[in-house]
Amino acid sequence: MSFVGSTGRMISWARHDKGTWAAAAAWAAVAFGLLLVWTFLVGWYVVIFGLFGLFTIPYRVIPRHRRKGLHTQQGQLATMQARR
């Protein structure tokens, strides 16, 4: 499921020994197939990294916020104890 992999597979398919008209038809099919496959891959990457990536943001931000708050509390406690 990558641009390079799909392109390589399709080009290797089109390079097999064929007659002149068959080779021209194979390259036309490869061009059309690449258009379809790349459109699918762009949509796939948008859904996987865009949509599902948005769902992971709260899970990445909340734990950092908790650690930062704990660090601040520990710093305040140390400051209060040092003043006594």
N, C-alpha and C positions, 0 to 999 in steps of 0.2 A: 504494500500500500504506500508506494512512493512515486514521485514523478520520474526519478531516474530508473527505478526498476520497471515500471510499466513501459517506459519508452524503450528501454533495452530489449524487453521481451517482444514488443511489437516490431521493432526494427529487425531483430534476428529472424522473426517469422517472415518478414518481407524479403529478406536477402536470400532465401532458399532459391535454388535454381528453378526458374519458371520460364515460360515462353515470353515473348515481348509483350503481348497483350495481357497475359496473366500477371507479369511483373508490374505493368502500369496499373492494373486493377488492384494489385496487392498494395502498392504504395498509396493509391487513393484511399483504400480501406484503412491503411495505417494512419493517414492524415485525419480521416474522419473519426477513427477509433481513439486516437490521441485526444482529439477535441472532447469526445464523450468522457473518456477516462479522467482527463485532467479536470473537467468540470465536476465530476463526481468527487475527485480527491479534494478539490478546493472546498466543496460543501462538507465533506467529511472532516477536514481539518477545522473548519469554522465551528462545526457542532462540537467536536471533541475538545478543542482547546479554547474556543470562544464561549460556548454555552456552558459546558461542564466546568470550564476554568472559572467562570463567574461563581459557581456554586462552591468552589474551594476557597474563595477569598475569605469568607467569615471564619473558616476553620484555621486559616493561617494568621489572621489578624488577632483573634480573640486570645489564643495562648500567649502571643507576644505582649498583648496588653496586660494580661495577668502577671507575667514575669516582670514587666516594667513596674507595675504597681507594687509588687512584692519587694522589688529592689528599692523603691522609693520609701516604703514603710520601714525597711531595715535601716536605711540611711537616716531617717528621722529618729528612729529608736536609738541608734548609736549616738546621734547628736544630743538627744535628751539625756542619755546616760552620761555623756562626757561633761555636760554642764553641771551635774550634781557634785 
